[in-house]
Amino acid sequence: MQEGFFSGLPLELLLSPWGLALLGLLVGSFLNVVVHRVPLMLERQWWGDVGAQLGDGESYQRTFGAAMPERLALASSSLEKSLAELRPLGLVRPASRCPACGHRIRWFENIPVLSWLALRGKCSACGTRIGLRYPLVEIATALLFGALGWLIGPQPLALLWCGVAATLLALSLIDWDTTVLPDAMTLPLLWAGIVAAAMGWLPTLTLPQSVAGAAAGYLSLWAVYWLFKLTTGKEGMGYGDFKLLAALGAWLGATAILPIVLMASVLGAVVGLVMKATGALRQGRFVPFGPFLAGGGLVVMLVGLPTVLGWIGW
């Protein structure tokens, strides 16, 4: 009995609310890297695609019915050379540096929250301010992980939902900064939900229900997108929003789609109006919808679908 108790203690401690909150601090620190670097990595990929297209003489011939101008071929060569000269960029390497002075951030300067407080929110080398968002993301991730640990209990299922929460938080911040929801994150989240349902890891959701939720999430916003575009001639949202809601449907089911969209729409409208009234929203810019969809999904995860349905009178 005692041997079994002590052998199980480390796992129970890790999966306790406090253990998951500590894990959340570490994951939150990594999310800051993800939010900063993924858009840069995508932009490099896009510029690489531009260079390849500019150098495709056969494609130019098919499209324009003429030989490719030499200036485009030269531009393609120059672009590819510039990209090749860039330092490799990934999520793990190179090591993080101060964007102002290039100071390499040492391990003791990268301890979640504590290092930011010890450095008083400034680079130790040049004194450039470090944004408050860095520790806030770490704290938010810790709170999400701790809350999920408290709601689900000390079982591996809690880690699964912590991964979902971390992905939603990262997607929200990337979309807020860039108005882009990367396929490299939304699609794995979607398929992970379907696989989790197929493996029986989602107690309240079967595989058919997960697939139906994904389809309902995608098609609902797809229909709204085309209705708005045909009516106004404008695009009201991007395809990344469809994929994000499909992923939420895969994890939470089709019944959660309407409450998530309603919460996202109301909160997004309020935030947009406040930003416009205060001048924070520049002319021609728009408020991304992804953060509010993700927020709606997190609310359903944390308080439960029956409670959310009760809020809207279902």
C-alpha positions, 0 to 999 in steps of 0.5 A: 500500500505504502509503495503504491502510494509513494510511487503515485505521489509525483504524478498526483502532485504534477496533476494537482492544481498547484502542479499544473499551475507551475507547469503553466508558468513554464508553458506560458514562457514558451508561449511568448516565444511561440507568439513572437516567432511563429509569425516571423517564421510564416513571413519567411515562408511566404517570402520564399513562396513569392521568390519561387513564384517570381522565378517560375517562367512557365507559370508566368507564360500560362498566366500572362501569355508572354515570356517572363520579364528579366527583372522578375527573374532577377528579383526572384534570385535576389529574394532567394539570396536574401532569405538564404543569408538570414539566420535560421529561426525556429521555436527552440533556436536561436536563443532569445535575445533583446531586440534592441541590443542583441543581449543574449537572455541567460537562463536566470533572466528567463524564469517566468514572472520572477525574472521580469520582477527582478529586472524591473521589466527592463533588459539587463544590458541596455535598459530597454523595457520588457513588455508587461504582456510577457509575465501576464501571458505566463500568469494567465497560462498558470491560472488556466492550467490550475483551474483545469486541474481543479475542475478535472482532478489529478488525471492525465485528461487534465494535461490534454485540456491544458494543451488545448487551452495553451494552444487557444491562448497562443492563437488568440495572441497571434491573431490579435497581433497579426490578424493571422491564425496559422494553419500549423496550429489550427489544423493540428488542434482540429485533428487532435480533438477528433483523435481524442474523441476516437480514442475515448479520451473525451468522456462527453463526446463520441467520434461522430459527435466530434466530427459533427462539431467540427463540420458545424463549426466550419460550415457555420462561419463559412455560410456567414462569410459568404452571405456577408460577402455576397451582400456587401462585397466585403470579407467579414472574416478570414478562413482561419476563423472557420478552422478555429471554430471547427477545432473548437467544435471537434473538442466541445461538440456541435452544441457548443458552437452557437454559444461560442459564436454568440459570446464572441460576437457580443464581446468582439462588438463591444471591444471594437466599439470601445477601440473605435471610440478611443481612437485605438482602432486605426482607419481601415483596420479591424478587430480580429475575431479569433481571440473572441472565438478562443475566449468563448471556447475557454469559457465553455471549457471552464464553466461547462456547456450546460451552464453556458447553455443556461445563460442563453436560456437553452 
